Amino acid sequence: MGIAWAQVVRFIRAALGWTQLDLATAVGVTDSAVSDWERGRTFPNQERHRYRVALLWYALSNPDTCPLDADSIGSACRWHLSADWMRLRAWADRQTVIRAVTALFPDVPRLRGERGRP
């Protein structure tokens, strides 16, 4: 379970140059939770955590269209009420992120608001 999810978490950390603790702080979980995600043991069990990781992955995977660079994406995720966070969420509407993450992670429970699988 969670092999693709583990690869995505590693990809995010590598792209941002973050430690497990950095990602944990940004998403709102413990560093041991991030460690479990990276080992494929579990995936985020709360919808808001899955969405934040999915949004980070989506933004970093689409650098040509994302309005923020990697440093700004990381900063925006740490400060969820910042103007950059709002800009990032406006760029990647929820349904687009949900469709993308559902296609990549079919074994993850559905994100709230999902309107069917692609």
Sequence and secondary structure as in RCSB ss.txt:
>XXXX:A:sequence
MGIAWAQVVRFIRAALGWTQLDLATAVGVTDSAVSDWERGRTFPNQERHRYRVALLWYALSNPDTCPLDADSIGS
ACRWHLSADWMRLRAWADRQTVIRAVTALFPDVPRLRGERGRP
>XXXX:A:secstr
  HHHHHHHHHHHHHHT  HHHHHHHHTS HHHHHHHHTTS    SHHHHHHHHHHHHHHH TTT SS HHHHHH
HHHSTTSHHHHHHHHHS HHHHHHHHHHH TTS   TT     
